[in-house]
Amino acid sequence: PALARLLTERAAAAGGCFSLGLSGGSLVGILARELPPAAASAQPGRWLLAFCDERLVPPEHPESTAGAYGVS
């Protein structure tokens, strides 16, 4: 919850576009569980999300960071 709060606070403080680099591993589970409720009042349309360690595999591959986040 603390990470989700920090991200939404930083996004609000950014004012305009907020950029966030997402890595894989255990972070996927943490953010998938905690970020949506914390960001419910945020302006997610102003968020730019990028995958930091994406592998050159299709989203359905087990090593795909994008696939782990549910992006196809």
CHARMM internal coordinates of N, CA and C (Angstrom, degrees):
IC EDIT
DIST 1 N 1 CA 1.4678
DIST 1 CA 1 C 1.5266
ANGL 1 N 1 CA 1 C 112.79
DIST 1 C 2 N 1.3220
ANGL 1 CA 1 C 2 N 117.38
DIHE 1 N 1 CA 1 C 2 N -35.29
DIST 2 N 2 CA 1.4693
ANGL 1 C 2 N 2 CA 120.58
DIHE 1 CA 1 C 2 N 2 CA -178.65
DIST 2 CA 2 C 1.5309
ANGL 2 N 2 CA 2 C 110.82
DIHE 1 C 2 N 2 CA 2 C -65.23
DIST 2 C 3 N 1.3208
ANGL 2 CA 2 C 3 N 117.49
DIHE 2 N 2 CA 2 C 3 N -39.94
DIST 3 N 3 CA 1.4608
ANGL 2 C 3 N 3 CA 120.52
DIHE 2 CA 2 C 3 N 3 CA 178.43
DIST 3 CA 3 C 1.5229
ANGL 3 N 3 CA 3 C 110.48
DIHE 2 C 3 N 3 CA 3 C -65.45
DIST 3 C 4 N 1.3028
ANGL 3 CA 3 C 4 N 117.82
DIHE 3 N 3 CA 3 C 4 N -43.58
DIST 4 N 4 CA 1.4643
ANGL 3 C 4 N 4 CA 121.55
DIHE 3 CA 3 C 4 N 4 CA 178.94
DIST 4 CA 4 C 1.5263
ANGL 4 N 4 CA 4 C 110.72
DIHE 3 C 4 N 4 CA 4 C -62.16
DIST 4 C 5 N 1.3171
ANGL 4 CA 4 C 5 N 117.02
DIHE 4 N 4 CA 4 C 5 N -42.59
DIST 5 N 5 CA 1.4768
ANGL 4 C 5 N 5 CA 120.65
DIHE 4 CA 4 C 5 N 5 CA 177.32
DIST 5 CA 5 C 1.5215
ANGL 5 N 5 CA 5 C 110.70
DIHE 4 C 5 N 5 CA 5 C -62.32
DIST 5 C 6 N 1.3261
ANGL 5 CA 5 C 6 N 116.80
DIHE 5 N 5 CA 5 C 6 N -44.78
DIST 6 N 6 CA 1.4597
ANGL 5 C 6 N 6 CA 120.99
DIHE 5 CA 5 C 6 N 6 CA 179.62
DIST 6 CA 6 C 1.5292
ANGL 6 N 6 CA 6 C 110.85
DIHE 5 C 6 N 6 CA 6 C -59.51
DIST 6 C 7 N 1.3180
ANGL 6 CA 6 C 7 N 117.36
DIHE 6 N 6 CA 6 C 7 N -44.55
DIST 7 N 7 CA 1.4596
ANGL 6 C 7 N 7 CA 120.81
DIHE 6 CA 6 C 7 N 7 CA -179.68
DIST 7 CA 7 C 1.5300
ANGL 7 N 7 CA 7 C 111.49
DIHE 6 C 7 N 7 CA 7 C -63.66
DIST 7 C 8 N 1.3209
ANGL 7 CA 7 C 8 N 117.32
DIHE 7 N 7 CA 7 C 8 N -44.51
DIST 8 N 8 CA 1.4669
ANGL 7 C 8 N 8 CA 119.05
DIHE 7 CA 7 C 8 N 8 CA -179.60
DIST 8 CA 8 C 1.5247
ANGL 8 N 8 CA 8 C 110.97
DIHE 7 C 8 N 8 CA 8 C -68.62
DIST 8 C 9 N 1.3126
ANGL 8 CA 8 C 9 N 117.92
DIHE 8 N 8 CA 8 C 9 N -34.72
DIST 9 N 9 CA 1.4740
ANGL 8 C 9 N 9 CA 120.51
DIHE 8 CA 8 C 9 N 9 CA 176.39
DIST 9 CA 9 C 1.5216
ANGL 9 N 9 CA 9 C 110.79
DIHE 8 C 9 N 9 CA 9 C -65.46
DIST 9 C 10 N 1.3329
ANGL 9 CA 9 C 10 N 116.95
DIHE 9 N 9 CA 9 C 10 N -44.60
DIST 10 N 10 CA 1.4692
ANGL 9 C 10 N 10 CA 120.68
DIHE 9 CA 9 C 10 N 10 CA 179.35
DIST 10 CA 10 C 1.5229
ANGL 10 N 10 CA 10 C 110.92
DIHE 9 C 10 N 10 CA 10 C -65.46
DIST 10 C 11 N 1.3228
ANGL 10 CA 10 C 11 N 116.80
DIHE 10 N 10 CA 10 C 11 N -37.69
DIST 11 N 11 CA 1.4651
ANGL 10 C 11 N 11 CA 120.35
DIHE 10 CA 10 C 11 N 11 CA 178.23
DIST 11 CA 11 C 1.5219
ANGL 11 N 11 CA 11 C 110.07
DIHE 10 C 11 N 11 CA 11 C -64.19
DIST 11 C 12 N 1.3199
ANGL 11 CA 11 C 12 N 117.93
DIHE 11 N 11 CA 11 C 12 N -42.32
DIST 12 N 12 CA 1.4693
ANGL 11 C 12 N 12 CA 121.55
DIHE 11 CA 11 C 12 N 12 CA 178.77
DIST 12 CA 12 C 1.5218
ANGL 12 N 12 CA 12 C 110.33
DIHE 11 C 12 N 12 CA 12 C -65.14
DIST 12 C 13 N 1.3196
ANGL 12 CA 12 C 13 N 116.85
DIHE 12 N 12 CA 12 C 13 N -40.37
DIST 13 N 13 CA 1.4653
ANGL 12 C 13 N 13 CA 120.92
DIHE 12 CA 12 C 13 N 13 CA -179.31
DIST 13 CA 13 C 1.5242
ANGL 13 N 13 CA 13 C 111.93
DIHE 12 C 13 N 13 CA 13 C -69.35
DIST 13 C 14 N 1.3339
ANGL 13 CA 13 C 14 N 117.13
DIHE 13 N 13 CA 13 C 14 N -25.93
DIST 14 N 14 CA 1.4675
ANGL 13 C 14 N 14 CA 120.72
DIHE 13 CA 13 C 14 N 14 CA -179.23
DIST 14 CA 14 C 1.5202
ANGL 14 N 14 CA 14 C 111.55
DIHE 13 C 14 N 14 CA 14 C -67.55
DIST 14 C 15 N 1.3156
ANGL 14 CA 14 C 15 N 116.68
DIHE 14 N 14 CA 14 C 15 N -26.38
DIST 15 N 15 CA 1.4545
ANGL 14 C 15 N 15 CA 120.43
DIHE 14 CA 14 C 15 N 15 CA 178.01
DIST 15 CA 15 C 1.5112
ANGL 15 N 15 CA 15 C 113.76
DIHE 14 C 15 N 15 CA 15 C 77.26
DIST 15 C 16 N 1.2915
ANGL 15 CA 15 C 16 N 118.56
DIHE 15 N 15 CA 15 C 16 N -62.33
DIST 16 N 16 CA 1.4677
ANGL 15 C 16 N 16 CA 122.27
DIHE 15 CA 15 C 16 N 16 CA -179.10
DIST 16 CA 16 C 1.5076
ANGL 16 N 16 CA 16 C 111.16
DIHE 15 C 16 N 16 CA 16 C -91.69
DIST 16 C 17 N 1.3136
ANGL 16 CA 16 C 17 N 115.64
DIHE 16 N 16 CA 16 C 17 N -121.31
DIST 17 N 17 CA 1.4549
ANGL 16 C 17 N 17 CA 121.83
DIHE 16 CA 16 C 17 N 17 CA -179.68
DIST 17 CA 17 C 1.5337
ANGL 17 N 17 CA 17 C 109.97
DIHE 16 C 17 N 17 CA 17 C -82.53
DIST 17 C 18 N 1.3073
ANGL 17 CA 17 C 18 N 116.13
DIHE 17 N 17 CA 17 C 18 N 138.17
DIST 18 N 18 CA 1.4561
ANGL 17 C 18 N 18 CA 122.70
DIHE 17 CA 17 C 18 N 18 CA 178.40
DIST 18 CA 18 C 1.5204
ANGL 18 N 18 CA 18 C 107.82
DIHE 17 C 18 N 18 CA 18 C -114.68
DIST 18 C 19 N 1.3284
ANGL 18 CA 18 C 19 N 117.70
DIHE 18 N 18 CA 18 C 19 N 121.66
DIST 19 N 19 CA 1.4645
ANGL 18 C 19 N 19 CA 122.57
DIHE 18 CA 18 C 19 N 19 CA -179.22
DIST 19 CA 19 C 1.5173
ANGL 19 N 19 CA 19 C 109.95
DIHE 18 C 19 N 19 CA 19 C -101.40
DIST 19 C 20 N 1.3241
ANGL 19 CA 19 C 20 N 115.31
DIHE 19 N 19 CA 19 C 20 N 135.70
DIST 20 N 20 CA 1.4616
ANGL 19 C 20 N 20 CA 120.84
DIHE 19 CA 19 C 20 N 20 CA -178.34
DIST 20 CA 20 C 1.5203
ANGL 20 N 20 CA 20 C 108.89
DIHE 19 C 20 N 20 CA 20 C -137.19
DIST 20 C 21 N 1.3331
ANGL 20 CA 20 C 21 N 117.01
DIHE 20 N 20 CA 20 C 21 N 124.48
DIST 21 N 21 CA 1.4530
ANGL 20 C 21 N 21 CA 122.30
DIHE 20 CA 20 C 21 N 21 CA 175.39
DIST 21 CA 21 C 1.5159
ANGL 21 N 21 CA 21 C 109.54
DIHE 20 C 21 N 21 CA 21 C -91.87
DIST 21 C 22 N 1.3072
ANGL 21 CA 21 C 22 N 116.70
DIHE 21 N 21 CA 21 C 22 N 124.81
DIST 22 N 22 CA 1.4638
ANGL 21 C 22 N 22 CA 122.19
DIHE 21 CA 21 C 22 N 22 CA -178.06
DIST 22 CA 22 C 1.5174
ANGL 22 N 22 CA 22 C 110.53
DIHE 21 C 22 N 22 CA 22 C -105.59
DIST 22 C 23 N 1.3137
ANGL 22 CA 22 C 23 N 115.95
DIHE 22 N 22 CA 22 C 23 N 129.50
DIST 23 N 23 CA 1.4595
ANGL 22 C 23 N 23 CA 119.80
DIHE 22 CA 22 C 23 N 23 CA 173.81
DIST 23 CA 23 C 1.5198
ANGL 23 N 23 CA 23 C 108.29
DIHE 22 C 23 N 23 CA 23 C -104.74
DIST 23 C 24 N 1.3065
ANGL 23 CA 23 C 24 N 115.70
DIHE 23 N 23 CA 23 C 24 N 174.30
DIST 24 N 24 CA 1.4574
ANGL 23 C 24 N 24 CA 120.24
DIHE 23 CA 23 C 24 N 24 CA -178.86
DIST 24 CA 24 C 1.5135
ANGL 24 N 24 CA 24 C 111.54
DIHE 23 C 24 N 24 CA 24 C -92.59
DIST 24 C 25 N 1.3118
ANGL 24 CA 24 C 25 N 115.90
DIHE 24 N 24 CA 24 C 25 N -146.46
DIST 25 N 25 CA 1.4564
ANGL 24 C 25 N 25 CA 121.69
DIHE 24 CA 24 C 25 N 25 CA 178.88
DIST 25 CA 25 C 1.5122
ANGL 25 N 25 CA 25 C 113.31
DIHE 24 C 25 N 25 CA 25 C 68.45
DIST 25 C 26 N 1.3202
ANGL 25 CA 25 C 26 N 116.69
DIHE 25 N 25 CA 25 C 26 N -145.36
DIST 26 N 26 CA 1.4655
ANGL 25 C 26 N 26 CA 121.41
DIHE 25 CA 25 C 26 N 26 CA -175.58
DIST 26 CA 26 C 1.5240
ANGL 26 N 26 CA 26 C 112.45
DIHE 25 C 26 N 26 CA 26 C -68.57
DIST 26 C 27 N 1.3318
ANGL 26 CA 26 C 27 N 117.97
DIHE 26 N 26 CA 26 C 27 N -17.98
DIST 27 N 27 CA 1.4625
ANGL 26 C 27 N 27 CA 120.77
DIHE 26 CA 26 C 27 N 27 CA 179.80
DIST 27 CA 27 C 1.5249
ANGL 27 N 27 CA 27 C 111.52
DIHE 26 C 27 N 27 CA 27 C -62.65
DIST 27 C 28 N 1.3287
ANGL 27 CA 27 C 28 N 117.49
DIHE 27 N 27 CA 27 C 28 N -31.95
DIST 28 N 28 CA 1.4662
ANGL 27 C 28 N 28 CA 121.36
DIHE 27 CA 27 C 28 N 28 CA -179.39
DIST 28 CA 28 C 1.5254
ANGL 28 N 28 CA 28 C 110.20
DIHE 27 C 28 N 28 CA 28 C -56.65
DIST 28 C 29 N 1.3117
ANGL 28 CA 28 C 29 N 117.00
DIHE 28 N 28 CA 28 C 29 N -51.35
DIST 29 N 29 CA 1.4664
ANGL 28 C 29 N 29 CA 121.04
DIHE 28 CA 28 C 29 N 29 CA -178.65
DIST 29 CA 29 C 1.5104
ANGL 29 N 29 CA 29 C 112.88
DIHE 28 C 29 N 29 CA 29 C -62.81
DIST 29 C 30 N 1.3228
ANGL 29 CA 29 C 30 N 116.33
DIHE 29 N 29 CA 29 C 30 N -40.74
DIST 30 N 30 CA 1.4687
ANGL 29 C 30 N 30 CA 120.75
DIHE 29 CA 29 C 30 N 30 CA -179.71
DIST 30 CA 30 C 1.5204
ANGL 30 N 30 CA 30 C 110.34
DIHE 29 C 30 N 30 CA 30 C -63.51
DIST 30 C 31 N 1.3192
ANGL 30 CA 30 C 31 N 116.97
DIHE 30 N 30 CA 30 C 31 N -51.33
DIST 31 N 31 CA 1.4607
ANGL 30 C 31 N 31 CA 119.93
DIHE 30 CA 30 C 31 N 31 CA -177.46
DIST 31 CA 31 C 1.5273
ANGL 31 N 31 CA 31 C 112.38
DIHE 30 C 31 N 31 CA 31 C -69.20
DIST 31 C 32 N 1.3264
ANGL 31 CA 31 C 32 N 117.69
DIHE 31 N 31 CA 31 C 32 N -37.28
DIST 32 N 32 CA 1.4633
ANGL 31 C 32 N 32 CA 120.28
DIHE 31 CA 31 C 32 N 32 CA 179.76
DIST 32 CA 32 C 1.5245
ANGL 32 N 32 CA 32 C 110.93
DIHE 31 C 32 N 32 CA 32 C -62.88
DIST 32 C 33 N 1.3180
ANGL 32 CA 32 C 33 N 117.15
DIHE 32 N 32 CA 32 C 33 N -32.28
DIST 33 N 33 CA 1.4588
ANGL 32 C 33 N 33 CA 121.85
DIHE 32 CA 32 C 33 N 33 CA -178.48
DIST 33 CA 33 C 1.5273
ANGL 33 N 33 CA 33 C 112.19
DIHE 32 C 33 N 33 CA 33 C -86.00
DIST 33 C 34 N 1.3167
ANGL 33 CA 33 C 34 N 117.70
DIHE 33 N 33 CA 33 C 34 N -42.37
DIST 34 N 34 CA 1.4590
ANGL 33 C 34 N 34 CA 121.52
DIHE 33 CA 33 C 34 N 34 CA -170.04
DIST 34 CA 34 C 1.5215
ANGL 34 N 34 CA 34 C 116.28
DIHE 33 C 34 N 34 CA 34 C -97.31
DIST 34 C 35 N 1.3284
ANGL 34 CA 34 C 35 N 117.75
DIHE 34 N 34 CA 34 C 35 N -30.92
DIST 35 N 35 CA 1.4598
ANGL 34 C 35 N 35 CA 119.20
DIHE 34 CA 34 C 35 N 35 CA -173.25
DIST 35 CA 35 C 1.5294
ANGL 35 N 35 CA 35 C 114.71
DIHE 34 C 35 N 35 CA 35 C -73.08
DIST 35 C 36 N 1.3414
ANGL 35 CA 35 C 36 N 120.64
DIHE 35 N 35 CA 35 C 36 N -44.22
DIST 36 N 36 CA 1.4707
ANGL 35 C 36 N 36 CA 118.30
DIHE 35 CA 35 C 36 N 36 CA -178.71
DIST 36 CA 36 C 1.5274
ANGL 36 N 36 CA 36 C 114.69
DIHE 35 C 36 N 36 CA 36 C -54.84
DIST 36 C 37 N 1.3384
ANGL 36 CA 36 C 37 N 120.22
DIHE 36 N 36 CA 36 C 37 N -46.99
DIST 37 N 37 CA 1.4707
ANGL 36 C 37 N 37 CA 117.70
DIHE 36 CA 36 C 37 N 37 CA 178.78
DIST 37 CA 37 C 1.5308
ANGL 37 N 37 CA 37 C 112.58
DIHE 36 C 37 N 37 CA 37 C -66.45
DIST 37 C 38 N 1.3225
ANGL 37 CA 37 C 38 N 117.14
DIHE 37 N 37 CA 37 C 38 N -36.62
DIST 38 N 38 CA 1.4638
ANGL 37 C 38 N 38 CA 120.57
DIHE 37 CA 37 C 38 N 38 CA -178.78
DIST 38 CA 38 C 1.5215
ANGL 38 N 38 CA 38 C 111.45
DIHE 37 C 38 N 38 CA 38 C -69.24
DIST 38 C 39 N 1.3284
ANGL 38 CA 38 C 39 N 116.50
DIHE 38 N 38 CA 38 C 39 N -32.98
DIST 39 N 39 CA 1.4622
ANGL 38 C 39 N 39 CA 120.85
DIHE 38 CA 38 C 39 N 39 CA -176.34
DIST 39 CA 39 C 1.5265
ANGL 39 N 39 CA 39 C 112.96
DIHE 38 C 39 N 39 CA 39 C -93.73
DIST 39 C 40 N 1.3226
ANGL 39 CA 39 C 40 N 117.49
DIHE 39 N 39 CA 39 C 40 N 7.11
DIST 40 N 40 CA 1.4708
ANGL 39 C 40 N 40 CA 120.80
DIHE 39 CA 39 C 40 N 40 CA -176.27
DIST 40 CA 40 C 1.5274
ANGL 40 N 40 CA 40 C 112.33
DIHE 39 C 40 N 40 CA 40 C -56.96
DIST 40 C 41 N 1.3128
ANGL 40 CA 40 C 41 N 117.71
DIHE 40 N 40 CA 40 C 41 N -33.97
DIST 41 N 41 CA 1.4645
ANGL 40 C 41 N 41 CA 120.16
DIHE 40 CA 40 C 41 N 41 CA -179.36
DIST 41 CA 41 C 1.5330
ANGL 41 N 41 CA 41 C 112.09
DIHE 40 C 41 N 41 CA 41 C -96.69
DIST 41 C 42 N 1.3253
ANGL 41 CA 41 C 42 N 117.08
DIHE 41 N 41 CA 41 C 42 N 1.69
DIST 42 N 42 CA 1.4713
ANGL 41 C 42 N 42 CA 121.39
DIHE 41 CA 41 C 42 N 42 CA 179.94
DIST 42 CA 42 C 1.5259
ANGL 42 N 42 CA 42 C 109.92
DIHE 41 C 42 N 42 CA 42 C -80.26
DIST 42 C 43 N 1.3123
ANGL 42 CA 42 C 43 N 115.96
DIHE 42 N 42 CA 42 C 43 N 177.44
DIST 43 N 43 CA 1.4596
ANGL 42 C 43 N 43 CA 122.13
DIHE 42 CA 42 C 43 N 43 CA 175.84
DIST 43 CA 43 C 1.5255
ANGL 43 N 43 CA 43 C 108.06
DIHE 42 C 43 N 43 CA 43 C -107.24
DIST 43 C 44 N 1.3542
ANGL 43 CA 43 C 44 N 117.47
DIHE 43 N 43 CA 43 C 44 N 79.13
DIST 44 N 44 CA 1.4651
ANGL 43 C 44 N 44 CA 119.56
DIHE 43 CA 43 C 44 N 44 CA -174.90
DIST 44 CA 44 C 1.5246
ANGL 44 N 44 CA 44 C 113.61
DIHE 43 C 44 N 44 CA 44 C -62.79
DIST 44 C 45 N 1.3292
ANGL 44 CA 44 C 45 N 118.62
DIHE 44 N 44 CA 44 C 45 N -18.49
DIST 45 N 45 CA 1.4589
ANGL 44 C 45 N 45 CA 120.36
DIHE 44 CA 44 C 45 N 45 CA 177.12
DIST 45 CA 45 C 1.5149
ANGL 45 N 45 CA 45 C 112.74
DIHE 44 C 45 N 45 CA 45 C -65.95
DIST 45 C 46 N 1.3265
ANGL 45 CA 45 C 46 N 116.29
DIHE 45 N 45 CA 45 C 46 N -15.42
DIST 46 N 46 CA 1.4632
ANGL 45 C 46 N 46 CA 121.52
DIHE 45 CA 45 C 46 N 46 CA 178.35
DIST 46 CA 46 C 1.5238
ANGL 46 N 46 CA 46 C 112.32
DIHE 45 C 46 N 46 CA 46 C -98.37
DIST 46 C 47 N 1.3104
ANGL 46 CA 46 C 47 N 116.37
DIHE 46 N 46 CA 46 C 47 N 4.15
DIST 47 N 47 CA 1.4531
ANGL 46 C 47 N 47 CA 120.99
DIHE 46 CA 46 C 47 N 47 CA -179.95
DIST 47 CA 47 C 1.5300
ANGL 47 N 47 CA 47 C 108.97
DIHE 46 C 47 N 47 CA 47 C -92.00
DIST 47 C 48 N 1.3225
ANGL 47 CA 47 C 48 N 116.99
DIHE 47 N 47 CA 47 C 48 N 135.89
DIST 48 N 48 CA 1.4575
ANGL 47 C 48 N 48 CA 123.22
DIHE 47 CA 47 C 48 N 48 CA 173.65
DIST 48 CA 48 C 1.5267
ANGL 48 N 48 CA 48 C 106.75
DIHE 47 C 48 N 48 CA 48 C -111.04
DIST 48 C 49 N 1.3122
ANGL 48 CA 48 C 49 N 116.65
DIHE 48 N 48 CA 48 C 49 N 112.62
DIST 49 N 49 CA 1.4582
ANGL 48 C 49 N 49 CA 121.73
DIHE 48 CA 48 C 49 N 49 CA -178.95
DIST 49 CA 49 C 1.5230
ANGL 49 N 49 CA 49 C 109.30
DIHE 48 C 49 N 49 CA 49 C -103.96
DIST 49 C 50 N 1.3290
ANGL 49 CA 49 C 50 N 115.85
DIHE 49 N 49 CA 49 C 50 N 133.50
DIST 50 N 50 CA 1.4633
ANGL 49 C 50 N 50 CA 121.13
DIHE 49 CA 49 C 50 N 50 CA 179.15
DIST 50 CA 50 C 1.5238
ANGL 50 N 50 CA 50 C 108.56
DIHE 49 C 50 N 50 CA 50 C -134.06
DIST 50 C 51 N 1.3087
ANGL 50 CA 50 C 51 N 116.09
DIHE 50 N 50 CA 50 C 51 N 145.45
DIST 51 N 51 CA 1.4573
ANGL 50 C 51 N 51 CA 121.17
DIHE 50 CA 50 C 51 N 51 CA 178.37
DIST 51 CA 51 C 1.5256
ANGL 51 N 51 CA 51 C 109.01
DIHE 50 C 51 N 51 CA 51 C -90.60
DIST 51 C 52 N 1.3220
ANGL 51 CA 51 C 52 N 116.63
DIHE 51 N 51 CA 51 C 52 N 123.09
DIST 52 N 52 CA 1.4640
ANGL 51 C 52 N 52 CA 122.55
DIHE 51 CA 51 C 52 N 52 CA -174.36
DIST 52 CA 52 C 1.5212
ANGL 52 N 52 CA 52 C 113.43
DIHE 51 C 52 N 52 CA 52 C -80.63
DIST 52 C 53 N 1.2880
ANGL 52 CA 52 C 53 N 117.46
DIHE 52 N 52 CA 52 C 53 N -30.56
DIST 53 N 53 CA 1.4699
ANGL 52 C 53 N 53 CA 119.26
DIHE 52 CA 52 C 53 N 53 CA -174.04
DIST 53 CA 53 C 1.5247
ANGL 53 N 53 CA 53 C 111.83
DIHE 52 C 53 N 53 CA 53 C -128.43
DIST 53 C 54 N 1.3237
ANGL 53 CA 53 C 54 N 116.48
DIHE 53 N 53 CA 53 C 54 N 34.30
DIST 54 N 54 CA 1.4660
ANGL 53 C 54 N 54 CA 119.24
DIHE 53 CA 53 C 54 N 54 CA -177.68
DIST 54 CA 54 C 1.5275
ANGL 54 N 54 CA 54 C 110.70
DIHE 53 C 54 N 54 CA 54 C -65.17
DIST 54 C 55 N 1.2876
ANGL 54 CA 54 C 55 N 114.87
DIHE 54 N 54 CA 54 C 55 N 135.61
DIST 55 N 55 CA 1.4547
ANGL 54 C 55 N 55 CA 121.01
DIHE 54 CA 54 C 55 N 55 CA 177.24
DIST 55 CA 55 C 1.5285
ANGL 55 N 55 CA 55 C 108.97
DIHE 54 C 55 N 55 CA 55 C -92.20
DIST 55 C 56 N 1.2870
ANGL 55 CA 55 C 56 N 116.88
DIHE 55 N 55 CA 55 C 56 N 160.55
DIST 56 N 56 CA 1.4586
ANGL 55 C 56 N 56 CA 120.83
DIHE 55 CA 55 C 56 N 56 CA -179.67
DIST 56 CA 56 C 1.5220
ANGL 56 N 56 CA 56 C 109.77
DIHE 55 C 56 N 56 CA 56 C -85.13
DIST 56 C 57 N 1.3158
ANGL 56 CA 56 C 57 N 114.28
DIHE 56 N 56 CA 56 C 57 N 66.59
DIST 57 N 57 CA 1.4598
ANGL 56 C 57 N 57 CA 121.86
DIHE 56 CA 56 C 57 N 57 CA 178.36
DIST 57 CA 57 C 1.5279
ANGL 57 N 57 CA 57 C 107.59
DIHE 56 C 57 N 57 CA 57 C -133.20
DIST 57 C 58 N 1.3250
ANGL 57 CA 57 C 58 N 118.19
DIHE 57 N 57 CA 57 C 58 N 157.55
DIST 58 N 58 CA 1.4603
ANGL 57 C 58 N 58 CA 120.01
DIHE 57 CA 57 C 58 N 58 CA 178.11
DIST 58 CA 58 C 1.5369
ANGL 58 N 58 CA 58 C 110.67
DIHE 57 C 58 N 58 CA 58 C -66.48
DIST 58 C 59 N 1.3424
ANGL 58 CA 58 C 59 N 117.88
DIHE 58 N 58 CA 58 C 59 N 156.55
DIST 59 N 59 CA 1.4677
ANGL 58 C 59 N 59 CA 121.16
DIHE 58 CA 58 C 59 N 59 CA -177.93
DIST 59 CA 59 C 1.5273
ANGL 59 N 59 CA 59 C 113.94
DIHE 58 C 59 N 59 CA 59 C -56.61
DIST 59 C 60 N 1.3201
ANGL 59 CA 59 C 60 N 117.92
DIHE 59 N 59 CA 59 C 60 N -28.38
DIST 60 N 60 CA 1.4709
ANGL 59 C 60 N 60 CA 119.54
DIHE 59 CA 59 C 60 N 60 CA -178.76
DIST 60 CA 60 C 1.5281
ANGL 60 N 60 CA 60 C 113.02
DIHE 59 C 60 N 60 CA 60 C -80.12
DIST 60 C 61 N 1.3240
ANGL 60 CA 60 C 61 N 117.25
DIHE 60 N 60 CA 60 C 61 N -6.79
DIST 61 N 61 CA 1.4695
ANGL 60 C 61 N 61 CA 121.62
DIHE 60 CA 60 C 61 N 61 CA 179.21
DIST 61 CA 61 C 1.5329
ANGL 61 N 61 CA 61 C 108.98
DIHE 60 C 61 N 61 CA 61 C -71.35
DIST 61 C 62 N 1.3331
ANGL 61 CA 61 C 62 N 118.50
DIHE 61 N 61 CA 61 C 62 N 141.86
DIST 62 N 62 CA 1.4714
ANGL 61 C 62 N 62 CA 120.83
DIHE 61 CA 61 C 62 N 62 CA -178.38
DIST 62 CA 62 C 1.5297
ANGL 62 N 62 CA 62 C 114.73
DIHE 61 C 62 N 62 CA 62 C -61.31
DIST 62 C 63 N 1.3365
ANGL 62 CA 62 C 63 N 118.33
DIHE 62 N 62 CA 62 C 63 N -21.45
DIST 63 N 63 CA 1.4645
ANGL 62 C 63 N 63 CA 120.63
DIHE 62 CA 62 C 63 N 63 CA 179.99
DIST 63 CA 63 C 1.5228
ANGL 63 N 63 CA 63 C 113.11
DIHE 62 C 63 N 63 CA 63 C -95.59
DIST 63 C 64 N 1.3154
ANGL 63 CA 63 C 64 N 117.52
DIHE 63 N 63 CA 63 C 64 N 9.50
DIST 64 N 64 CA 1.4619
ANGL 63 C 64 N 64 CA 121.25
DIHE 63 CA 63 C 64 N 64 CA -179.00
DIST 64 CA 64 C 1.5281
ANGL 64 N 64 CA 64 C 110.99
DIHE 63 C 64 N 64 CA 64 C -83.19
DIST 64 C 65 N 1.3197
ANGL 64 CA 64 C 65 N 116.25
DIHE 64 N 64 CA 64 C 65 N 121.04
DIST 65 N 65 CA 1.4610
ANGL 64 C 65 N 65 CA 120.37
DIHE 64 CA 64 C 65 N 65 CA 175.58
DIST 65 CA 65 C 1.5223
ANGL 65 N 65 CA 65 C 110.16
DIHE 64 C 65 N 65 CA 65 C -66.57
DIST 65 C 66 N 1.3243
ANGL 65 CA 65 C 66 N 116.98
DIHE 65 N 65 CA 65 C 66 N -42.88
DIST 66 N 66 CA 1.4673
ANGL 65 C 66 N 66 CA 120.42
DIHE 65 CA 65 C 66 N 66 CA 178.77
DIST 66 CA 66 C 1.5208
ANGL 66 N 66 CA 66 C 110.45
DIHE 65 C 66 N 66 CA 66 C -59.73
DIST 66 C 67 N 1.3209
ANGL 66 CA 66 C 67 N 116.59
DIHE 66 N 66 CA 66 C 67 N -42.68
DIST 67 N 67 CA 1.4695
ANGL 66 C 67 N 67 CA 120.19
DIHE 66 CA 66 C 67 N 67 CA 177.56
DIST 67 CA 67 C 1.5099
ANGL 67 N 67 CA 67 C 112.60
DIHE 66 C 67 N 67 CA 67 C -63.19
DIST 67 C 68 N 1.3217
ANGL 67 CA 67 C 68 N 116.99
DIHE 67 N 67 CA 67 C 68 N -37.39
DIST 68 N 68 CA 1.4620
ANGL 67 C 68 N 68 CA 120.44
DIHE 67 CA 67 C 68 N 68 CA 178.57
DIST 68 CA 68 C 1.5280
ANGL 68 N 68 CA 68 C 111.73
DIHE 67 C 68 N 68 CA 68 C -63.70
DIST 68 C 69 N 1.3191
ANGL 68 CA 68 C 69 N 116.80
DIHE 68 N 68 CA 68 C 69 N -32.23
DIST 69 N 69 CA 1.4629
ANGL 68 C 69 N 69 CA 121.01
DIHE 68 CA 68 C 69 N 69 CA 177.73
DIST 69 CA 69 C 1.5264
ANGL 69 N 69 CA 69 C 112.20
DIHE 68 C 69 N 69 CA 69 C -85.71
DIST 69 C 70 N 1.3307
ANGL 69 CA 69 C 70 N 116.97
DIHE 69 N 69 CA 69 C 70 N -3.23
DIST 70 N 70 CA 1.4573
ANGL 69 C 70 N 70 CA 120.25
DIHE 69 CA 69 C 70 N 70 CA 177.57
DIST 70 CA 70 C 1.5094
ANGL 70 N 70 CA 70 C 114.05
DIHE 69 C 70 N 70 CA 70 C 87.43
DIST 70 C 71 N 1.3291
ANGL 70 CA 70 C 71 N 117.68
DIHE 70 N 70 CA 70 C 71 N 18.43
DIST 71 N 71 CA 1.4611
ANGL 70 C 71 N 71 CA 121.49
DIHE 70 CA 70 C 71 N 71 CA 178.59
DIST 71 CA 71 C 1.5201
ANGL 71 N 71 CA 71 C 107.98
DIHE 70 C 71 N 71 CA 71 C -94.35
DIST 71 C 72 N 1.2910
ANGL 71 CA 71 C 72 N 116.44
DIHE 71 N 71 CA 71 C 72 N 129.37
DIST 72 N 72 CA 1.4740
ANGL 71 C 72 N 72 CA 119.12
DIHE 71 CA 71 C 72 N 72 CA 179.09
DIST 72 CA 72 C 1.5024
ANGL 72 N 72 CA 72 C 111.33
DIHE 71 C 72 N 72 CA 72 C -119.51
END
COOR INIT
IC SEED 1 N 1 CA 1 C
IC BUILD
